[in-house]
Amino acid sequence: NIKDGEWIIGWGYDETQLAEKRPPNKIDLDKAFPNNPVFIRHVSGHIGVANSLALADGKIDKNTKDPNGGLILRMPGTTEPSGVLQEMAIHHYVEKINEVFSGQKKDLLQKALKTYIENGVTTAQEGFTDASTIAFLKQSAKDKKLSIDVVSLAGFIDMDKNLSDTTMNWGIYNDHLKFEGTKIVADGSPQGKTAFF
């Protein structure tokens, strides 16, 4: 029941678990979803794949330069994007996920917390918290909507703003929410094979 033009967003693919032993690319996603922008995120969170409509939304084409700290992988022998995006090249799509799910965030948070509790988990970590999610978590804590402890590592992109924000109360739980520190990404992840070895 997904209408043409609506975003499709997935999470958790792992090319080592796929029969092809490679990440999907825009051609694969275009065949399955020709009328919808699609973005799927790697299990590591450091990589994603966008189909042609999603690439256009992110203004990524054969002339787009790699962003600082990120890579736009190309089709073999060309400058045409394959759809596979690494590290900071997925930033537009992380923001898009927040936009697409903005009206559902409260319900999705409660579903996630319920899943944690049902599995005996009493503390969750948000490992690279962007500005809009920090605001959302603060409001959720204030509204007493966190039923387990949530530890946040604020993303380094907003570090100056976060360090000057006196409401963050670093290292102290406030209604089940604690801002533990800042996550600084130097290279990437071992799972996504973007870390330096």
Summary of the structure (lengths in Angstrom):
residues: 197
radius of gyration: 18.0
end to end distance: 44.4
largest distance: 54.0
contacts: 540
relative contact order: 0.12
helix: 34%
strand: 25%
